[in-house]
Amino acid sequence: MFFKTLSTTNYSAPGIGINRIPCIDIFKRVNINFDEGGGNRSYDYYDMMPGDTPDIISTKSYNGNPYWYWAILMYNNITNPFRDFYRDPDTAIQNAESRYNRMGSFFYDDEAVVFSSFTKTRDLRAGDIIIKINSDGTLPDPYSTTTVSVQLVEVNKSKREMRFIVSDESGTFAEGDAFAVIDKNGGTYTVAYKSKILKRYDKVTKGISSFKDNEGKTIPERTKSPTKLFASYQEYLTAKLNDSILGEFNNASGSGNWSNTVNEGYRALSIEDQVVEDNTENFGRIKIPDARILQPLLTEMQVVLNRPPTRNKKITKGS
């Protein structure tokens, strides 16, 4: 029903022999202001129940018709129902895990503390291949052919997190293993980086997603040094990992002072925690547009989608 209102466009991919095939133009989008113009309220409230999906709610609200689900989503400003619409916690976590496709995380210690005598030549970056080295920081012999290695697909320095594809790992890295990045220039090998793996998660969803302050607000990375000690506002580059909520989350060694900030209400959320919390916030009441405006809405959408955007200054349906 919704996609029938969309205009078509010609799609070409000359490299594979596709030329001007007509298809639905899914890149067009409209936003309807239901309430402009005054009048009576054009919606009712619906109290969501566990297990509800947009089509189930449509069926309940419109005499067994499941096909107005898109109007419900649009009315509630939900663009991605898999992310923005409530799911039970298990389903929400499964959806999050499916987005990462067997990606895992290594969290690592502060290299300056682990190997104080080592001077790095650069930071970690996506695309680096890390290799397992000896616990004292010396290289295996011959280190260039080590079997324990993996390529990094993402690096987040502020969270000291390295992401990798679990199935591509050669050998197995474990918590406490030392690793290095080796740069090659011609026939010369140079150690560019050294550190130790603090924590391993074979599911990215177990790792850090965000940090919350004592008012429940997300703390932007580096603003209050989220990997460090919030209460004392230490500088990002000078504070130690074991003086942080991130260090506590990943069981970093050392006494640290992170317990003070935890007691004050600061906390770290894993991706799983974040998904569940976001879905809990979305759980509750949603607006159901009055059935009388649905067909006019569909008609106006069709008009909007079939003319240039410059002519669509204001398209509304009130009560």
Buried (B, 14 or more C-beta within 10 A) or exposed (E): EBEEBBEEBEEEEEEEEEEEEEEBBEEBEBEBEBBEEEEEEBBEEBEBEEEBBBBBBBBBBBEEBBEBBBBBBBBBEBEEBEBBBBBBBEBBBEBBBEEBEBBBBBBBBBBEBBBEEBEBEEEBBEEBEBBBBEEEBEBBEEBEEBEBBBBBBBBBBBBBBBBBBBEEBBEEBEEEBBBBBBEEEEEEBEBBBBBBBBBBBEBBBBBBBBBBBEEEEBBEBBEBBBBBBBBEEBEBEEBBBBBBBBBBBBEBEEEBBBEBBBEEEBBBBBBBBBBBBBBEEBBEEBBBBBBEBBEEBBEBBBEBBEEEEEEEEEBEBBB
